[in-house]
Structure formats: C-alpha cells, structure tokens
C-alpha cells in the first residue's frame, strides 16, 4: 500500500522503531506464517541470526527481547509495557518460549530457548539493508520447516528478502489508486496549486481512499491521545533510566518546576515566556518513556518520537489565538498538523530514508524536525510554499547528523537531541512564515542531499556504536 499518515504515526513500544518495533513485527509475521502453514506443532528448535546494526546495538535497543515477543505472536501496536515485562520475566525464568501463543496460550508450542539460539553478526551487512534478520525453525530430525529473512528499514517498516521488487511494484500500483498521488515536494506543490488546496488537504483527500473522514479524524486524534498518555506516564516516573548509563530522568522535576511558575493561576495556563521550557519538557518526557521501553508513537521513528508531540504541544498552547480555542478548534489543529507533517514524511520515505542505521540520525531526528516544522507552519496559516520552506529549513540544518548512541542505548545524545530538534522546527516554521514562500533551496534538493550524505557517511556513525560519542565517552 502507498505510505500514509497512519504508517508514519504508528503505536509501538520503545526504545527503537528499527531495532525494536521492526524486529518484533517481523518475528510476529514469521510466527503467524508458521501457524497458518500447520507446521507449528512440529517445531522443536528456533534459530535467529541478526546482522549489521541489529547485532551491533541490538542489546541496548531491545532487539533480542523484541524478537522473542514477536515469536510468541505479539505485535508492537497491541502489546502493553506491563505485558512486555510479564512475558520476558516468564521466558527468563522458565527458559521456554511460547511460540505463536500470544492470542491463545494453549495454541502455542513450548519451545526451549537460550541465548545460543540467537547468533549475532555485527560485521556482516546483508545487501538490502544493514538491519537484517533471519529466522529459521526445524523439526526433531533437524529438517528446516520454515525460514525467512527480513529487513527493518526504519520507522517500524519491514521488507522480506526476495520480495523487494514485488513490494515496490505494489506500492507503485497502490499510489495509482490515490486521488492526488505525489512522490516529490514539487509534485505536492503542483497538486496544491492546481487544486487551490493546502498540504494537509491533499493528504486528507488521499487518506480518504482507504478510510472514511470520521475514521481519519478519530484515528489522528487517537494518535495524539497516545502521545499525551506517553507524556503523562513519563512524568510519574522517578529515578534513572534502565540500561546501565545511570541517566537521570529529568522530566518529572522539570514539570514540577514549571507548574510552580503558574502558581495561583489557571492550572491550564502556560506562561508564554516559558514556551521553550515546555517544549523541552514534552520532548524529554516522550523520549525518557521511549528509553524505558514504554508505549510511544513512532513519529516517524521511536528515536525521534518526542519532536512532533513537542511541536504540536507548542501549536496547541502557544500559537497565536490558541488561548481562546474551543475543543473543536484544538481537534482541528491536531488533525491538520499531523496530516501536513505526514505529507512531508511521505517525501522522506519515498525519496530517502528514515532509518538511522542507513543514513544516520539526520534520517530520524532530521526528518521528524522537518515534518514538525511543516505541521506547525500549516496550522499557523502558512501557504503551501511557506510550509514547504519550513520543512526545508529544518532539514537543511540537520544535514550530516550522526547516529552514535552511547552503549547502543537510545538515551545519549538521543533524548536531548529531540528537544533541540523541536526548537529548530519551531524556529524553521517562524522563519518560513516571515517569508513569502519563495526560497533558493527546494525541499526536494535537501532530501536528496540528506540521502547522498547518508550514503557517504562512515558506517561507524550509523547506529553501530563504533564511532563518535559511542566510543569517546566512557559508559560507566
């Protein structure tokens, strides 16, 4: 299917869309195929091979545990954090995996599992993508019953080896069914010009090809409600983040401090002079929850999940006129923002990559910052040209951003980087809105530059924990 807003904004668990959500989704697909084929009951052994970045930083990103949960049949958009903890504790205690038993435990197969069944190949890069994984199950005689190789290509998207061409063909065919298809910003601008519509309008019309208007609005409002729940949950957590780096959670303390600044006023009041502190808070809260393995919205990835919620929070609380907005106005702002951001996300997905392991953090944080800038410019009344300019400015100043998390954990520099990128997005939107929409560098040119920069970037700066902060900062 053509990439849509609900592909770019999907609900999952932390800490990584490419290293946690994607592998869980691939393993769940594999387990489902086993059940459908009738071969599940004959399985006595499982082997998992992880390649490239999945092997290099998979332990810190929760890849191994995500695969186990996927093999049990859990899907990232459905499983809750408490279920994650319960099942992983059971697997660790019993040494047994309930293959395919997520929905109905009685229908699964109890399979002995040990770390030796998961083989890591950090220096082996499969041809399609650095995030490769191979699953294989055998019977009592050692005969392979089923095997498959998948690639986690960023944002939770997965591709099966051997089906890349078919998947691309299906994508192209499905795009023909869209009323107003576009692959480039130039095409998107052309659609806006010929129809006299805004970017969010174009995206909304295309989404109506597969959903009703009510389903689109309800779906997008639900997406934002999960973002809000993520923040609320994070603000209740104290202490340090898991993983061994002993990174202290800052969001709860910052929240308490900001609330003191509004003492004696309406509890919903947000002092405009503290707008950046609130934006920082939301970004930190989301990414601290992501680092904890909590429930987040990929936007468009987990590593960059805090940027769009933070900028949308700015739009709802600090944009001109929002202090007098009705709930209907707020809902319309949310829908319009996410549609415009999603349209820009489609451009990155179509022309480049949103995978840190493929193009560095510019593909994750850079894309999210660009999407957020577009969303903000849209809801603040920007013309299509101004919205496109906002997206271009945000990415232009994220070009070359490396992905070098310390210890392979989505914590340093990832959490603070979301807050910085959110502020960049807001500034980009404001700069674009002070212009008339005309600018020297196009969004398409910046997207292509990001893609080429990612190709040229050394692999040690692309989520392998082999360069940058990952090797220059002592972990403990």
N, C-alpha and C positions, 0 to 999 in steps of 0.2 A: 504493500500500500504506500501511497505517497506520504511523505513525512508531514505530520500535522502537529498542532499545538499540544495535543494530549500525548504525543510521543516524546516531545521535548520536555514537558512537565509531567513526569510520572512519579507515583508514590513508591518509595522503597525504603531500605534501611542503610545506615552508614556502615563503614566510612567512605566507600568509593563506589561510584556508578560503574566504572570499567572493571574494577577489581573485586567488587562485592556483588552488586546488583546483576551485572552481566553474567558472571560465572554461576550464580545461583539460578538465573533464568535458563542458562544453557543446560545445567545439570537437571533442572526440572523438566525441560523438554525431553532430554535423554531418558529420564525415568518414565515419563509418560509414554514414550515410544515402546519401552520395554513392556509396560502393562498392556498396551494396545496389541502388541505382537503375540502375546500369550507366552512369551519366553521368561517372564519374571520368576516363575516358580522354580525354574531350573538353574537360576543364578546361584553360584557358590563363592564367587570372588569378584572383586572390583579393582580396577587399576585406573589411576588418574595421573596423567602427565601434564605438568604446567610448564609453559615455555616463556622465554623472554622476560618482560616486565612482570608478568603474573608470578613467575618464580622468584624474581629478584626482590620484589617488595610485597609479595602476596601475604606473608605472615603479618606484617604490620597493617595491611589493608583488609584483613579478614577473608582472604580468598579461600583458604583451605576450609574454614568453617562454613563459608557460603556454599561451597560445592557440596559439602555433606548435607546441608539443609535442603539444597536443591535435589539431591539424590533421593531424599525422603519424600520429595514431591511438593515442597513448599515453594511458593512464588513470592518474589520480593515485594510486590504491591499488596499482598494479602497478609503476610506474616507480621506479627506484632513483636516488639522488642522482648516482652516477657516470654513469648513462645520461643524466641531465639535462645534465651538463657536457659529455659527449661530443657529444650531438646539437646543443646550442646552439653549440658551437665549430665544428662542421661547417657549420651554417647560416650563421654569421657569415663563415666562410672562403670558402664557395662561393657565397653569396647565393642558395642554392637550397633549397627546402623539398620534402621527400619526402611529398607529400600522400597520406595513407592508407597509408603504407608501414611502419608500426611493426612489425607482426607479420611481414610478408613484404616486405622492401625491393623485391623485383622486381615486386610487385603495385602499388606506389605510382606516383605521377606526379611527375616532377621539375618543380617549379614555381618560376620566378624570383620572389624575394621581396625587397622593400625596405621601409624604414620608411614610405615614402609610401603603402604599401598598407594601413596601419593609421591610421585617422583618429580623432582624439581630440575629444570634445565635452564638456568638463568642466562647462560651464554648462547643458547640456541634460539635463533629467531626464525620462525616459520615464514614462508614467503608472503602470505597475505597481510599479516599484522603482527606486531610484537606481543600482543596479548592473545596467545594461543593456548588451547587446552584440548587434550584428547581423553575421551572416556572409553573404557573397554570392560566388558563383563564376560566371564567364562563359566562353563558348567563343571561338573565334578571330574570330567575327563580332560579338562584343560582346553576344550573347544571354545573358541570365541563365539558368543551368541549375538553380540551386538557391539559395534564401536562407531564412534563419530568424533570428528574434530570440529571445534567451534572457535570463533574469534570474537572477543569482546572489543568492539570498535569505538567505544566511548558513549557516555550518556545512558548506559544500560542496554544499548543496541547490540544484538549478536548476529553473526553470519556463520552459516555452516560451510565448511570446506567442500568445494565442488559445486556449490550452489550459488556462487557469487554472481555469475553471469545471469543465471535464471532470476535471482533476486533483483538484479539491476534492471532486467527486462520487465519484470513485474512492476517495479517502481515506475518505469517509464510509461507502461501501459496504464497504470492507475492514475498517473498525472493527467492523462488524456481525458479522464472522466471528470476532472476538476473544471468548474466553470471558467476560472481565471488562473490557470497554472502559471508559475514563474520559477525560474531557477537562479536568475541573477537579479541584482538590485536594479539594473537597467530595465529588465523586463517588468519588475514590480512597479517601478516608476511609470513605465509606459501604461500599465494597467490602470494605475491611479489617474493618470492624465486623461486617458480615453474614456474612462467611466465617471470622472469627476468625483472620485471617492478617496477616502483616506486609507492608509495601510491596514489599519485594524478592520476596516470594512471589507477589503479584499480578502483578508484571511478569514473573516466570518463567513463570507459567501462560499469560499472553498470548503470550510468545515461543514457547511450545510449539505454538502454532497454525501456525507456519511452519518450525519446526526441532525436532529431537529433543533430549531433555535432554542427551545427550552432546555434540551439536553446539553447544548453547548454552554449556555449561561450557567446552568446548575453545576455542570462539570468544572467550569473555571472557578466558580465561587467555592466549590468543594476543595479544589486545589489550594486556594488561598486559605481556607479554613485549616487545612493540614499544616500550612506554613505557620499560621498563628498558633496552633496547638504545639508545634515544634518549639516555638519560642517560649510559650508558657511552661512547657515541661522542662526546658533547659534552665529557666530562671529559678526553678525549685531545687535544682541540683547544687550540691556544695562539694568542696574538696578538689581533688586533682583528676585529670583525665586518665583513662586506662592506657597501658602500653609501656610504661617504664620511664618516660621522659619527665614525669612529675610536673607536667604543665598544669598550672593552677587555673581553675575556672574563674573567669573574671565577670561574666555576665550578671550573676546574682548581686554582687557587690555594686556594680555599676548601676544596676536598676534601682537598687535601694537609694543610692546617692542621687540619682536623677529625680526620684519621687520626692525626696526631701526638698528639692528646689521648687516644687509646686505645692508645698505645704500650705494649707489654708485656702487653696483654690479648688476649682472643679477637678476631680480626680482624672478626668479625661483630657484636661488641659495640657498642652505641650508648649512650653515657652520657646518661641522661635529662635532665641539666641542659643539654644542648646540643640538645634536640629542635627548637627553633625554628631554630637554625643549619642543621640537616639539612633541615628543611622548606624553608627559603630556598634551600639548595643545589639541591635537586631541581627546584624551580620555575625557578630561574635557568638550570640546565643544559638543561632542556627548551626553554625559550624562546630561549636562545642558539643551540641547534641549529635551532630553527624559523627564527630570523632568518638563519641560514646557508643556508636552503633545504633543510635536511635532512629526514629521514623522521620524521614525528611522527604522533600520533593526535589527530584533532580531538576536543576534549573540552569543550564541544561545537563549539568553533571552534579554529583554529590560534592566533589571538591570545591565547586563554585556555588553551592546551594544557598549561601547567605546573601548573595549580591542582589538578586531580583527581589526577594522579600524585603530587604532593607530599603531599596529604592522605591518600591511600591508603598512601603510604610511612610516614606517621605512624601510621596504623592498624596496619600490619604490624610496626612496630618499637617503638612507644611506648605503644600502648594496653594497658591492664591485662591481664596474663596472656599476652600475645603472646611474651614471652621464653621461655615454655615450650611454645609452639605447635609442633605437628607440621607437616610439609609439607601434609598433608591439611587441617589447620586453616587454614593460610595460604591455600590454594587456595579454601577455602570463604569466607574473609573477602573475597578478591578478587572472587569471583562475586557475593556478597551486596552488597558495596559498589557495584559497577558497576550492578547491577540497580536498587538503590534510587536511585542518582544518575540513572540513565536514566529512571526513572519521573518524577522531578521535571523532567528535561529535556523530556520529552513535554509537560508542562504549559506550559512556556515556549514551546515550538514551536507548540503548539496555540492558546494564548491571546494571545501577544505576538510576540516576535521574538528571534532570537539573532544578528542582524546589526548590527554596529557602524555600518554606513552607514545603517541605518534608524532605530535607536533609541539610538545612542551606545554607549560601552563598557559601560554597565550591562547591555546585552543579551548581551555576550560574557563579560567578567570577572564581572559580577554573576550571570549565570545559572550560570556554572561554579562560583562560590563557593557558591551556593545548592545546587547539585547535590552538591558535595563535602561540605557540611555535613550533608545528608541521608544520604549514604552513610556518613559517619563515625558519626552518631547511630545508624544502623541496626545497624552491626557492633558497636557498643558496648552493644547491648542495649536501645536505645530503643523505646518503644511507637510505633505509627503517629502518635499525636498529638505525641509528642516529636520524631519525625523531621520531621514537617510544620512544627513550630515552629522547628527548627534551620534548615530551608530558608528560612523566612520571615525569621528574624533576619538571616541572611546577606545576603539581597537587600535588606532594608529599609535596610541601611547601605551599600549600593552604589547606591542610587537617585540619579539625576542624573549619574552618571559619564560624562564626555565622552570622545570618541574623537578625539584631536588629536595623532597621532604626528608627531614632528619629521622633516621630509624625506619624509613618507609612508612611512617605514620602520617595521617592527614591532619597534622597539628601545626608544626613549624616548618615553613612560614605560612601555611595554608589558611589558618584561621584569621590572622591579622590581614593577610592579603585580600580576603573578601571584603573587609571593612574599607581598605584603601581603594579597592576597585569600585566599591559602591559610591564613594565620594567622587571618584573620577567620572563615573557615569552621570552623576548629578551635574557636575561641572560641564561635562560634554553637552548635556541637554541644554543647559543655560547658555552656553556659548552659541550653540546652533540656533536657539530661539532669538538671539540678538542679531542674527544674520538674516538674510532673505532666502536662504536655501541654496544659493549658488556657492560652489567651493571648488578648489583646484584639484583635489584628490577625491576620486569616487570611492564609494564603499566596496565596489567590486575589485578595484585595484588594491585596496587594503587587504581584502580577503585572500586574493591570490598571493599577495606578498606574505601574509601570515603562513599560507600553505608552503610556499617556497622556503621561507625562513625555517619552518619546521623540518623540511627535508634536509636542509643544510646543517641543522643543529646536531651537535655531537650526541650520540645515544646516551652518554653518561648524564646528560641534562634532561632526559625524557623518562622520568619515573623509574629509574633503575637503582637509585640510591648509590650511584657510583661516582658522583661529582657534586660540585657546589657545596651548599650547606650540609648536605648529607655526609660528606667526608671531612669537611673542615671544622665541624662543631662536634665536640666530644658529647656522646649521648648521655653520660651519667656523671 
